[in-house]
Amino acid sequence: MSSASSFSASKRPPVRVALVDDSELVRLGLRSLLGLQPTLIQVVAEAASVAEAVAVVPASRPDVVLMDMRLPDGNGVQACRRLREIEPELRVLFLTSAISDELVADSIRAGGSGYLLKEVNGQSLIQAVLDVAAGGKAHDPAVSAHLREVARLGPRAPQLTNAHDNRLLALLTAGKTNKEIGNELGLAEKTVKNQLTVLFDKLGIDRRAQAAAYFVRQQQQAGA
């Protein structure tokens, strides 16, 4: 990729970037790195959680959000969905150390414009931000390989491999409220809500009735 010094000059205003990462040190590093190109990129907001991102980021009117996947009150996919509900044209570039088939697929379904691992070098990250701001995509080579494999094999139905997730859905299907589920599992009601939101994102659904129907189908298939 071309060096930072070779980026084409433009009379357009700098790309406005918001940083969403729970690590203060990571945000500081990103702000310092992106600050090396002040005519091209301007950091306009920072957030350390899903809730903070929703509260702070839209008001700063960024062009691109650099989004970590792991956040203390949820994940980057949830934050991406909620931010794009507020501003549908917002571009979200995931920058994370976490990678899996599910996370990559979820990021795409949420409307993400790219998925980079934190091993990316500074020059490539700056170029990726500019590409995404211009309407392009930016994927880590490992992610690109995954996408080619998905295209070759076709989409796979989501599967629950976590016993805790199955227990959550079993209680939900039984008609339990979040508070009642929390009492059964020894969890706070808010924790149950967050875990169900993450699970719904994984399954590509948004209603409790859909989750219950999914669980019943899975049980029927397992017993067949």
N, C-alpha and C positions, 0 to 999 in steps of 0.2 A: 504494500500500500504506500502511497506517496507520503513523503515526510510532511510534518506539520508546517514547515516553512514554505512548502510548495502548494498549499491550499490556495485556490484561486481567490483573488480579491473580489469583493462584492460591495456594491453601494447599499445593499439591503441592510437593515438593522441586524444586530447580533441575534442569534438563535437564543431564545429564553428557555432556560433549563431549570427544572426543579429536581432536587435530590431526595429520595425516600429510602432511608437505610437506618436501621436501629443503632448502628455504630457511629459514634461521634467522630472517631478517628478516620473511618472510611469517608464520611461526609467531608471532613477537613481535607483529606487527601484529594478527593474529587474536585472540591472547590479550588484547591491550589492548582491542580492539573489543568482544569478547564480555564482557569484564570490566565493561563499562559497565552491564550488566544482571545484577548478581550474584544477585538474587532469582529470576531466570529461567534463567540459564545458568551453568554452572561448568565450566571447562576442567580436566580431570582427568589428561590424559596428552598427550605429544607424541612423535612419531617422525619420522625423516628418511629411512626406507627401508622396503621391503617386509619385510625380515628384522626390523628393529627394531619395526615395527608389530606383527608376529606375536608378538614376544617381550614387548612392553610393554603393548599396548592391552588385551588380554582381562583382565588382572589388575586394570585400573582400572575395569572394569565400566561403560563408557560407554553412554549411550542412543543417541548419534549420533556417527559418525566423519566429520569433514570431510577428504576425501581428494583429494590432488592426483593427476593422471593420470600425470605423468612423474616417475619415481623412479629413483635411480641403479642399483638392482639389479633393475629390472623396471618394472611400471606399476601404476597404481591398481586396475585390473581384477583383476590377480593378487592384490593385497593384499586386495581386497574378498572375493574367493572364499575365500581362506584364513581370513580373520577370520570369515566367516559359516559356515565349516565348524566352527569352534570355538564360535561363538555364533550360531545361526541367526536369532535375533530381532534381531540388531544391525542398526541402520539406518545406511546409508552414503550420505552426500551428497557427490557429486563437486564439487570447487571447483577449476577449472583454467583455464589459458589456451589449452588445446588443444581443438579441436573438429573432428570429421569424422564422416561417416556411420558408419564402422566403430567409432569410439570410443563414440559414443552407443549404438549397438546392443550393443556389448560390455558397457557399463556396465549396461544393462537386463538382459541375460542373466545377469550376475553377481549380480543382486539389488539393484542400487543403487536408492535411493529418490529420487534427484534428480540434476540435472546443471546446475551454475551456472558461468558464466564469471567470471573474477576481476575483471571490470569492474563486477560487481554492487555496489550501494551498501550501506553498513553496515546501514541500516534493513531493507532487503530480505533481507539475509543472516540477520540475527537472526530475522526472521519465518520464513524458510525452515527454519532449524534447529528452531524451535518446531513448525512444521507437520509436518516429517518425524518429530520425536519423538512427535507425536500420531498417527502412522500415515498421514499424507498424503504427497503427492508435491510436489516443488519443481523445476521445470524453467525454465531460461532461456528467454525468448521465442524465441530462435533455435532452441533445441532442440525446443520445442513445435511450431514450424513444420515441423521435420524429421520429427517423429513423425506429424504429420498427413499429410505427403507419403508416408511409408512406409505408413500405413494405406490411403491412396488407391491406391498402386501395388502393394501387396502386398510380402512379403519377397523379397529378392534373395539368391541363393546367393552365398556368399563367393567372391571371386576373388583369385588371386595376381597382383599387378602388379609385384612386386619380384623381380628376377633372383636376388638373394641368397636369398630365401625358396624359390624354385624349386630352387636348388642345394642348400640344406639338405635339402629333401624328397627330391631325387634321391639324395643320399648315404644318407639314412635308409632309403629304399626299397631301396637296394642292400645293406642289412643292416649298414651301418657303425655302430659304437658312437659315442657322443659324443666320446670321445677320438680315434677315427679320423677323424671329421668335422672335429674341430679341427685335426688334422694336415694334412688336405687344404686347409683354408681359412686356415690360419695363425692360428687362434684358440685361446684357452684352453678346456679342457674345460668349466669352469664357465660361460664365456660362451656356448658352444654350448647348454648346458642351459637357460640363461636365454632365449636366442633361440628355442629350440624351444617353451618354455613360452608365450612371447608369441604365437608362431605358432599353437600349438594353441588358445589362447584366441580368436584371430582366426577360426579355422575352426570353433570350437564343438565340438572333440573333446578327448579326454584320453588317448588311447592311440597308441602308435607304429604299431600295425597299422592303425588308422583313418586315420592320416596317410598311410601307404603306399598304402592303398586309394584315398584321395582323389587322390593324385598320379597313380596309374595311370589313374583315370577321366579326369583332366584331360588326360593325354597321349593317351588314346584319342580324346577329343572333339576335340583339336587336330589329330589326324591324320585325322579323318573327312572 
